[in-house]
């Protein structure tokens, strides 16, 4: 069965069954990253770049004609929607709601977390559409953020309020410049997005204000001030259930993952205190559903709990088309229902 069909059907089936999709299990994550096993520093980063760059592109924008096409707002409907149909807004305390799937939420834009002006035209098409760098944002906050680098703001000129975005002047690459700062609750999320972008698109030629944050080389790509700050933000603001859920949903759509969400400490192996140590995905601490070594931050935004499932529990298994399975040894992706709870299941 085609992998694209499988992943998209998983999303539809999970929505139909009412399950909350959280992080994949350890074996699924290890299989995805198996080609980077045993690597360190530059070699690890370059291998990750090749893995992440090989992903499916969906159209940028909205589906105003209701054609059912896969586009950014079609994806946001499952990656950034709360149970009350409101949008997960990382930029301000304002509340916005989704309408029909595929159309933009009224009052919101598609925000490139790492500004699109930082890379060149046709070379940057994939980065322009990459869901790991795109978030729904209020139009005013999108405009205020402009294409400024992400750093601490010390002199505020624009404030979204209630601990959300600030825009103003701060120290960037050793000089005082205009910049933007996410709210504390979202600093880690945006830091992990920026680190993902610096790995996935390490071959890009950076321009405009992007040169304050990035260098045009395969390693380190992120300048020293930026990687130190973003790694610290990633530690201070732990990976949340929103991120693990979003990571899985984007994987089902775009067919790649964010390693900085899957592996809380992988940045240390690329830029930090473990650059001399080989990285092994099968041993590394993960945010997987069956890995207790890292406690994923509960935001309280999603109502379903982060449940663990025991294979010994009684369950009913369904094919992804919804048909019940009586006896099954075939490879593929299935849905297992444990009472009122469900879990996607991979048989290989």
C-alpha positions as CSV (number, residue, x, y, z in Angstrom):
1,X,0.0,0.0,0.0
2,X,1.3,3.5,-0.9
3,X,2.9,5.2,2.1
4,X,1.2,8.5,1.4
5,X,-2.2,6.8,1.4
6,X,-1.4,5.0,4.6
7,X,-0.3,8.1,6.5
8,X,-3.2,10.2,5.4
9,X,-5.7,7.4,6.2
10,X,-4.2,7.1,9.7
11,X,-5.0,10.8,10.3
12,X,-8.6,10.4,9.0
13,X,-9.1,7.2,11.0
14,X,-7.8,8.7,14.2
15,X,-10.1,11.6,13.8
16,X,-13.0,9.3,13.1
17,X,-12.3,7.2,16.1
18,X,-11.8,10.2,18.3
19,X,-8.3,9.3,19.4
20,X,-5.5,11.8,20.3
21,X,-2.4,11.2,18.3
22,X,0.8,11.5,20.4
23,X,4.4,10.6,19.9
24,X,5.3,7.4,18.0
25,X,6.8,4.5,20.0
26,X,10.6,4.0,20.4
27,X,10.9,1.4,17.7
28,X,9.1,3.5,15.1
29,X,11.4,6.5,15.9
30,X,14.6,4.3,15.8
31,X,13.6,2.9,12.4
32,X,13.1,6.3,10.9
33,X,16.5,7.5,12.1
34,X,18.4,4.3,11.5
35,X,20.7,5.8,8.9
36,X,22.2,8.3,11.3
37,X,23.2,5.6,13.9
38,X,26.8,5.8,15.1
39,X,27.5,9.3,13.7
40,X,28.6,12.4,15.5
41,X,28.9,16.2,15.0
42,X,29.2,17.2,11.3
43,X,28.5,13.7,10.0
44,X,25.4,13.4,12.2
45,X,24.0,16.8,11.1
46,X,24.6,16.1,7.4
47,X,23.0,12.6,7.6
48,X,20.0,14.2,9.3
49,X,19.8,16.9,6.6
50,X,19.6,14.2,3.9
51,X,16.9,12.4,5.9
52,X,14.7,15.4,6.7
53,X,15.1,17.0,3.3
54,X,13.5,14.0,1.6
55,X,9.9,14.8,2.3
56,X,6.6,15.4,0.6
57,X,5.7,19.0,-0.3
58,X,2.1,20.1,0.0
59,X,0.7,23.3,-1.5
60,X,1.2,26.6,0.3
61,X,-1.9,28.5,1.2
62,X,-5.6,27.6,1.5
63,X,-8.3,25.6,-0.4
64,X,-10.8,28.3,-1.0
65,X,-12.5,26.4,-3.8
66,X,-13.1,23.4,-1.5
67,X,-11.3,20.9,-3.9
68,X,-10.0,18.8,-1.0
69,X,-6.4,19.6,-2.0
70,X,-3.6,19.2,0.6
71,X,-2.4,22.6,1.5
72,X,-1.1,24.5,4.5
73,X,-4.5,25.4,6.1
74,X,-5.7,21.8,5.3
75,X,-2.8,20.6,7.4
76,X,-3.2,23.2,10.2
77,X,-6.7,21.8,10.8
78,X,-5.1,18.7,12.3
79,X,-1.8,20.1,13.5
80,X,-2.9,23.2,15.3
81,X,-6.6,22.8,16.3
82,X,-7.9,22.5,19.8
83,X,-10.9,20.3,20.8
84,X,-13.2,23.3,20.8
85,X,-12.2,24.1,17.2
86,X,-10.1,27.1,18.1
87,X,-6.6,27.6,16.7
88,X,-3.5,27.0,18.8
89,X,-2.2,30.5,18.9
90,X,1.5,30.8,19.8
91,X,1.8,34.5,19.2
92,X,-0.9,36.3,21.2
93,X,-3.7,35.6,23.8
94,X,-6.4,36.3,21.1
95,X,-8.7,33.4,20.2
96,X,-9.5,32.4,16.6
97,X,-11.6,29.6,15.2
98,X,-11.3,27.2,12.3
99,X,-14.0,27.1,9.7
100,X,-14.2,24.5,7.0
101,X,-11.0,22.4,6.7
102,X,-8.7,24.0,4.1
103,X,-9.7,27.6,4.5
104,X,-7.8,30.2,6.5
105,X,-9.0,31.0,10.0
106,X,-10.5,34.5,9.9
107,X,-7.9,37.1,11.1
108,X,-4.9,34.8,10.8
109,X,-2.0,34.4,8.3
110,X,0.5,31.6,7.7
111,X,3.6,32.6,9.6
112,X,7.1,31.5,8.5
113,X,8.7,31.2,11.9
114,X,12.1,31.5,10.2
115,X,11.4,34.3,7.8
116,X,11.1,33.3,4.1
117,X,13.2,36.3,3.1
118,X,16.2,34.5,4.6
119,X,16.6,32.2,1.7
120,X,16.7,32.6,-2.1
121,X,13.7,32.3,-4.4
122,X,13.4,29.0,-6.3
123,X,16.0,27.3,-4.1
124,X,13.7,27.9,-1.1
125,X,10.4,26.4,-2.4
126,X,10.6,23.4,0.0
127,X,11.5,25.6,3.0
128,X,8.7,28.0,2.0
129,X,6.1,25.1,2.4
130,X,7.7,23.1,5.3
131,X,5.1,22.6,8.0
132,X,7.7,22.4,10.7
133,X,8.4,26.1,10.1
134,X,4.8,27.2,9.5
135,X,2.3,28.2,12.1
136,X,-1.1,30.0,12.1
137,X,-0.5,33.6,13.4
138,X,-2.7,36.7,13.9
139,X,-2.1,39.1,11.1
140,X,-1.0,41.9,13.3
141,X,1.7,39.7,15.1
142,X,2.9,38.3,11.7
143,X,3.4,41.9,10.5
144,X,5.1,43.1,13.6
145,X,7.6,40.2,13.7
146,X,8.6,41.1,10.1
147,X,11.8,39.3,9.2
148,X,13.7,40.0,12.4
149,X,16.0,37.4,14.0
150,X,14.8,35.5,17.1
151,X,16.5,36.6,20.3
152,X,15.9,38.3,23.7
153,X,14.2,41.7,23.4
154,X,15.5,44.3,25.9
155,X,13.8,47.4,24.5
156,X,10.2,46.6,23.6
157,X,8.4,48.4,20.8
158,X,5.5,46.0,20.3
159,X,4.0,43.6,22.9
160,X,1.3,41.0,22.2
161,X,0.5,40.9,25.9
162,X,0.0,38.2,28.5
163,X,3.5,36.7,28.1
164,X,3.3,36.3,24.4
165,X,5.4,37.9,21.6
166,X,7.6,40.9,22.0
167,X,9.3,42.9,19.2
168,X,12.0,45.5,19.7
169,X,15.7,45.8,20.1
170,X,18.1,43.3,21.6
171,X,21.6,41.9,21.2
172,X,21.9,39.8,18.0
173,X,25.3,38.5,16.9
174,X,27.1,40.9,19.2
175,X,25.2,44.1,18.1
176,X,22.0,45.8,19.0
177,X,19.3,45.1,16.4
178,X,15.6,44.7,15.9
179,X,14.5,41.2,16.9
180,X,11.5,39.3,18.2
181,X,11.1,37.1,21.3
182,X,8.5,34.4,21.8
183,X,6.6,34.0,25.0
184,X,8.2,31.7,27.6
185,X,5.6,29.0,27.0
186,X,6.6,28.8,23.4
187,X,10.4,29.5,23.4
188,X,11.3,25.9,23.2
189,X,8.9,25.2,20.4
190,X,10.3,27.9,18.2
191,X,13.9,27.1,19.1
192,X,13.3,23.5,18.0
193,X,11.8,24.8,14.7
194,X,14.8,26.9,14.1
195,X,17.2,24.1,14.8
196,X,15.3,21.8,12.5
197,X,15.5,24.4,9.7
198,X,19.2,24.9,10.2
199,X,19.7,21.1,9.7
200,X,17.2,20.3,7.0
201,X,18.2,23.3,4.8
202,X,21.9,23.5,5.7
203,X,22.8,23.6,1.9
204,X,20.9,26.9,1.4
205,X,22.5,30.2,0.8
206,X,21.3,32.5,3.5
207,X,20.6,36.2,2.9
208,X,19.1,39.3,4.3
209,X,18.7,39.3,8.1
210,X,19.3,35.5,8.0
211,X,23.0,36.1,8.0
212,X,22.8,37.4,11.6
213,X,21.7,33.9,12.7
214,X,23.0,31.4,10.0
215,X,26.1,30.7,8.1
216,X,26.3,29.2,4.6
217,X,28.0,26.0,5.4
218,X,27.0,22.5,6.4
219,X,28.3,22.8,9.9
220,X,27.5,24.5,12.2
221,X,25.0,26.6,10.1
222,X,23.7,28.2,13.3
223,X,26.0,30.9,14.6
224,X,27.4,30.4,18.1
225,X,25.1,33.0,19.8
226,X,22.0,31.5,18.1
227,X,22.7,27.8,18.9
228,X,23.7,28.6,22.5
229,X,20.5,30.6,23.0
230,X,18.2,28.1,21.2
231,X,19.7,25.1,23.0
232,X,19.1,26.9,26.3
233,X,15.5,27.7,25.4
234,X,14.9,24.1,24.4
235,X,16.1,23.0,27.8
236,X,14.2,25.6,29.7
237,X,10.9,25.0,27.9
238,X,10.4,21.3,27.7
239,X,8.9,19.5,24.8
240,X,5.1,19.5,25.2
241,X,2.3,17.2,24.3
242,X,1.3,19.7,21.6
243,X,4.7,19.3,19.9
244,X,4.7,15.5,20.0
245,X,1.2,15.4,18.6
246,X,2.1,17.9,15.9
247,X,5.3,16.0,15.1
248,X,3.3,12.8,14.4
249,X,0.6,14.6,12.4
250,X,3.2,16.3,10.2
251,X,4.9,13.0,9.7
252,X,1.6,11.5,8.5
253,X,1.3,14.4,6.0
254,X,4.8,15.5,5.1
255,X,6.6,12.2,5.8
256,X,9.5,13.5,7.8
257,X,10.0,14.2,11.5
258,X,11.6,16.9,13.7
259,X,14.6,15.2,15.5
260,X,14.7,18.0,18.1
261,X,11.2,16.9,19.2
262,X,11.9,13.2,19.0
263,X,15.2,13.4,20.8
264,X,15.4,16.1,23.6
265,X,19.2,15.9,23.7
266,X,20.2,15.5,20.1
267,X,21.3,19.2,19.8
268,X,24.2,18.3,22.2
269,X,25.5,15.7,19.8
270,X,25.5,18.2,16.9
271,X,26.7,21.4,18.6
272,X,27.0,20.9,22.3
273,X,28.8,18.9,25.0
274,X,28.5,15.5,23.2
275,X,29.9,16.3,19.8
276,X,32.6,13.7,20.4
277,X,30.1,11.0,21.2
278,X,28.4,8.8,18.6
279,X,24.6,9.1,18.5
280,X,22.5,5.9,18.5
281,X,18.7,6.5,17.9
282,X,17.9,3.1,19.4
283,X,19.5,4.0,22.8
284,X,18.9,7.8,22.9
285,X,16.3,9.3,25.3
286,X,13.1,10.1,23.3
287,X,9.7,11.6,23.7
288,X,8.2,8.3,22.5
289,X,4.9,7.1,24.0
290,X,6.8,4.1,25.6
291,X,9.8,6.0,26.9
292,X,9.6,7.1,30.5
293,X,13.1,8.7,30.6
294,X,11.7,12.1,29.6
295,X,8.6,13.7,30.9
296,X,6.7,15.5,28.2
297,X,5.2,18.8,29.4
298,X,1.5,18.7,29.7
299,X,-0.1,21.9,28.4
300,X,-3.6,21.2,29.3
301,X,-4.7,22.4,25.9
302,X,-5.6,19.0,24.6
303,X,-8.2,17.1,26.6
304,X,-7.1,13.5,25.9
305,X,-4.5,12.0,28.3
306,X,-1.1,10.7,27.2
307,X,-2.0,7.0,27.6
308,X,0.2,4.0,27.5
309,X,-1.1,0.8,26.1
310,X,-0.2,-2.7,27.1
311,X,-0.2,-5.2,24.3
312,X,-1.6,-7.8,26.7
313,X,-4.7,-5.8,27.2
314,X,-7.8,-7.0,25.3
315,X,-8.3,-5.1,22.1
316,X,-10.1,-5.0,18.8
317,X,-8.0,-4.4,15.6
318,X,-9.2,-2.6,12.6
319,X,-7.8,-2.1,9.1
320,X,-7.2,1.5,8.1
321,X,-10.4,1.3,6.0
322,X,-12.3,0.6,9.2
323,X,-12.9,-3.1,8.7
324,X,-12.5,-5.3,11.8
325,X,-9.6,-7.8,11.7
326,X,-10.2,-11.3,13.2
327,X,-6.8,-12.8,12.6
328,X,-3.9,-10.9,11.1
329,X,-0.2,-11.5,10.6
330,X,0.2,-9.2,7.5
331,X,2.5,-6.3,7.6
332,X,1.0,-2.8,7.6
333,X,-0.6,-0.1,9.7
334,X,-3.7,-0.9,11.8
335,X,-5.8,0.7,14.5
336,X,-6.2,-1.0,17.8
337,X,-9.1,-0.1,20.1
338,X,-8.7,-0.8,23.8
339,X,-12.2,-0.2,25.2
340,X,-12.8,3.5,24.5
341,X,-9.2,4.2,23.7
342,X,-7.4,3.7,20.4
343,X,-3.8,3.5,19.2
344,X,-2.3,3.2,15.8
345,X,-0.2,0.1,15.4
346,X,2.6,-0.8,13.0
347,X,3.2,-4.5,12.1
348,X,6.4,-5.0,10.2
